[in-house]
Every structure is written in C-alpha cells, then in structure tokens.
Amino acid sequence: MKRLQTMIVDDEPLAIERLEILCSDHAIIEIVGTANDGVAALRMAQQLTPDLIFLDIGMPKMDGINAARALGLMDKKPAIVLVT
C-alpha cells in the first residue's frame, strides 16, 4: 500500500500537533513536513512533492487560499484540504 506523503501547514503549533495526532490513526498517511505559513509551504512542497496538504486558511505572509492557488500550478499537484 502506497502511503500518502502529507504536509501540514498552520501558523498555530497546537493545530499542527492536533492534525499530526489525527493523522497518526491512519496508516496510509505519512507526515513528511510541517510549515507555519504559505511561503514556507510552497518552498517545502517544491522539494517534497507531497500527495496531500492540510492547509490552514488564515496565516501570515501568504494565506491558505493564495498558497492553494500557487500549489495548483505545480507539475505534480497535491490534493489540498483547507482547514481552519
């Protein structure tokens, strides 16, 4: 079974921790990285090419909506789940 390479992006550390806990219940999900804002998420996604990104909507520097638009331009587009 192929695991989903997954990133979590949120400016709140407790939200990241909560999503990590929730994801740990699902063997198919492998957390490969976390980021605190949209700009960092884009840099990390270009390096890691994740299958799935849990993306907060409200963040500093670049919000989740604009980050999702930019992520949608990647050659290997990740699935995005907006969280808030």
Sequence and secondary structure as in RCSB ss.txt:
>XXXX:A:sequence
MKRLQTMIVDDEPLAIERLEILCSDHAIIEIVGTANDGVAALRMAQQLTPDLIFLDIGMPKMDGINAARALGLMD
KKPAIVLVT
>XXXX:A:secstr
   EEEEEE S HHHHHHHHHHHHT TTEEEEEEESSHHHHHHHHHHH  SEEEEESS SSS HHHHHHHHTTSS
S  EEEEE 
